[in-house]
Amino acid sequence: MAARRRTQARKRPKVWITSGEVARALNMTDGAIRRWAREGLLEAIKTPGGQYRFRRTAVANLIKTRRMPRASSAGSDRPGAENR
């Protein structure tokens, strides 16, 4: 049992992520992310079931190059937020 726990603790991060995970990371809608995939703006593959999967490194590069705010800090950029 102890050996099993050790192998689970060493799991590698996923290489491919869903459109929902990308949408949450970029604070966007799932539909907008799928549209970017169709238009070739974000590297993606389409599964046999018709769902998009995105390479984690491609999303990270997009965030770096476009300097997009992360979902956790998106609310602090609103005008008038400091007055509340």
PyMOL commands that set and color helices and strands:
alter all, ss='L'
color gray80, all
select helices_A, chain A and resi 2-9+19-26+30-39+56-66+71-77+81-83
alter helices_A, ss='H'
color red, helices_A
select strands_A, chain A and resi 16-18+44-46+52-55
alter strands_A, ss='S'
color yellow, strands_A
deselect
rebuild
show_as cartoon
